[in-house]
Amino acid sequence: MAMLDRTLEKLASECTHGYGPSPLPNQIDEEVESLVHAVASDGETDPLTKMNETHGFVLLAYAERMASLAVRENSVDTLSKGLVALRIASKLIYVKEALPVLALMYNSANKLGIDPTNLFSTLVLRDGDELKVFVDSFLCRSAEDRSIQAMGYVEGEDEAGFRYVRTW
């Protein structure tokens, strides 16, 4: 458990400033991935009690980054990791903050040729999860309202390839 505590401490520190737009992938991605794995494998209860809003925003940034990396690598597994991070983040932050990243996940699923509805069903959201309401209503939106442009993003590139770019 000491490893988890060190990871949580690091991810809540200054080292994550500028993480979102930083080169993709990087060392922080690996640490967030290990945190996501720890939370998912521990049934979400113990690690979540040690996490705060700062961790939630790091997880949200990770999910955004994985939406880009999944397209770059043509990897459904990478997209799924981002979705798990989004689910965990939604428990730590104001849930509406997850909506723009949900649009990225939806767009990435389409780009990968998979049905976003089936992908979102893998989130294993319970009726009490606030994110469930947003996922369900998101899927009922018009194509225009589900677009990444409506959420403040465009498709772009960086020096390594495909990347979602914020317009806000």
C-alpha positions as CSV (number, residue, x, y, z in Angstrom):
1,M,0.0,0.0,0.0
2,A,3.0,2.3,0.5
3,M,3.5,2.4,-3.3
4,L,-0.1,3.6,-3.7
5,D,0.4,6.3,-1.1
6,R,3.6,7.5,-2.9
7,T,1.7,7.6,-6.2
8,L,-1.2,9.5,-4.7
9,E,1.2,12.0,-3.1
10,K,3.0,12.5,-6.4
11,L,-0.1,12.9,-8.5
12,A,-1.4,15.5,-6.1
13,S,1.8,17.5,-6.3
14,E,3.3,20.2,-8.5
15,C,4.7,17.5,-10.8
16,T,1.3,17.2,-12.6
17,H,1.1,20.9,-13.6
18,G,1.0,21.0,-17.4
19,Y,0.3,17.3,-17.6
20,G,-2.7,17.6,-20.0
21,P,-0.9,19.1,-23.0
22,S,2.5,17.4,-22.2
23,P,4.0,14.9,-24.7
24,L,2.0,11.7,-25.1
25,P,2.7,9.2,-23.6
26,N,4.9,10.1,-20.6
27,Q,5.9,8.9,-17.1
28,I,2.9,10.5,-15.5
29,D,0.6,8.4,-17.8
30,E,2.3,5.3,-16.4
31,E,1.7,6.4,-12.8
32,V,-1.9,7.3,-13.4
33,E,-2.4,4.0,-15.1
34,S,-1.0,2.1,-12.1
35,L,-3.4,4.2,-9.9
36,V,-6.4,3.3,-12.1
37,H,-5.4,-0.3,-11.9
38,A,-5.1,-0.2,-8.1
39,V,-8.5,1.5,-7.7
40,A,-10.2,-0.9,-10.1
41,S,-8.7,-4.0,-8.6
42,D,-9.3,-3.0,-5.0
43,G,-13.0,-2.6,-5.6
44,E,-12.7,1.2,-5.6
45,T,-13.3,1.7,-1.9
46,D,-10.0,1.9,0.0
47,P,-7.9,3.9,-2.6
48,L,-10.8,6.2,-3.3
49,T,-11.0,7.3,0.3
50,K,-7.4,8.6,0.0
51,M,-8.1,10.5,-3.2
52,N,-9.3,14.1,-3.6
53,E,-10.4,16.5,-6.3
54,T,-6.8,17.1,-7.5
55,H,-6.5,13.4,-8.2
56,G,-9.9,13.6,-10.0
57,F,-8.6,16.3,-12.4
58,V,-5.4,14.3,-13.0
59,L,-7.6,11.3,-13.9
60,L,-9.7,13.4,-16.1
61,A,-6.6,14.7,-18.0
62,Y,-5.4,11.1,-18.3
63,A,-8.8,10.1,-19.8
64,E,-8.5,13.0,-22.3
65,R,-5.0,11.9,-23.2
66,M,-6.0,8.3,-23.6
67,A,-8.7,9.3,-26.1
68,S,-6.0,10.8,-28.3
69,L,-3.5,8.0,-27.7
70,A,-6.1,5.3,-28.5
71,V,-6.6,6.9,-32.0
72,R,-2.9,7.3,-32.5
73,E,-2.2,3.7,-31.6
74,N,-5.5,2.3,-33.0
75,S,-6.1,0.7,-29.5
76,V,-9.4,-0.1,-28.0
77,D,-7.6,-1.1,-24.8
78,T,-6.1,2.3,-24.4
79,L,-9.5,3.9,-24.8
80,S,-11.0,1.5,-22.2
81,K,-8.3,2.6,-19.7
82,G,-9.3,6.2,-20.3
83,L,-12.9,5.3,-19.7
84,V,-12.1,3.6,-16.4
85,A,-10.2,6.7,-15.4
86,L,-13.1,8.9,-16.4
87,R,-15.4,6.7,-14.2
88,I,-13.1,7.1,-11.2
89,A,-12.6,10.8,-11.8
90,S,-16.4,11.4,-11.9
91,K,-16.5,10.3,-8.2
92,L,-14.0,12.9,-7.2
93,I,-14.9,16.0,-9.2
94,Y,-18.1,17.8,-10.2
95,V,-19.5,15.2,-12.6
96,K,-20.3,17.7,-15.4
97,E,-16.5,18.2,-15.8
98,A,-16.4,14.7,-17.4
99,L,-18.9,15.6,-20.2
100,P,-16.3,17.0,-22.6
101,V,-14.0,14.0,-22.2
102,L,-17.0,11.8,-22.7
103,A,-17.4,13.4,-26.2
104,L,-13.7,12.6,-26.9
105,M,-14.3,9.0,-25.9
106,Y,-17.3,8.8,-28.2
107,N,-15.4,10.3,-31.1
108,S,-12.4,8.1,-30.6
109,A,-14.7,5.0,-30.5
110,N,-16.2,6.0,-33.8
111,K,-12.7,6.6,-35.2
112,L,-11.7,3.1,-34.1
113,G,-14.7,1.6,-35.7
114,I,-16.4,0.5,-32.5
115,D,-19.9,1.2,-31.3
116,P,-19.6,3.9,-28.6
117,T,-22.8,2.6,-26.9
118,N,-21.2,-0.8,-26.5
119,L,-18.0,0.8,-25.2
120,F,-19.8,2.9,-22.7
121,S,-21.7,-0.2,-21.4
122,T,-18.3,-1.5,-20.2
123,L,-18.1,1.4,-17.7
124,V,-20.2,-0.7,-15.2
125,L,-22.1,2.2,-13.9
126,R,-24.6,1.6,-11.1
127,D,-27.9,3.4,-10.9
128,G,-26.5,5.6,-8.1
129,D,-23.5,6.7,-10.1
130,E,-23.9,10.3,-11.2
131,L,-21.9,9.7,-14.4
132,K,-24.6,7.1,-15.5
133,V,-27.1,9.9,-15.9
134,F,-24.7,11.9,-18.1
135,V,-23.7,8.8,-20.2
136,D,-27.3,7.9,-20.8
137,S,-28.3,11.4,-21.7
138,F,-25.2,11.9,-23.8
139,L,-26.1,9.0,-26.0
140,C,-29.5,10.5,-26.6
141,R,-28.1,13.9,-27.8
142,S,-28.1,15.0,-31.4
143,A,-24.9,14.3,-33.4
144,E,-24.2,18.1,-33.2
145,D,-24.5,18.2,-29.4
146,R,-22.3,15.1,-29.0
147,S,-19.6,16.5,-31.2
148,I,-16.2,17.4,-29.9
149,Q,-16.6,20.9,-31.3
150,A,-19.6,21.4,-29.1
151,M,-17.4,20.4,-26.1
152,G,-14.6,22.7,-27.0
153,Y,-12.2,20.4,-28.9
154,V,-10.9,19.9,-32.4
155,E,-8.9,17.1,-34.0
156,G,-5.3,18.0,-34.5
157,E,-1.7,16.7,-34.3
158,D,1.4,17.2,-32.4
159,E,4.9,16.1,-33.2
160,A,4.0,12.4,-32.5
161,G,0.6,12.2,-34.3
162,F,-3.1,12.5,-33.7
163,R,-4.2,14.7,-30.7
164,Y,-7.3,16.3,-29.5
165,V,-6.8,20.0,-29.1
166,R,-8.8,22.3,-26.7
167,T,-10.3,25.4,-28.2
168,W,-11.0,26.9,-24.8
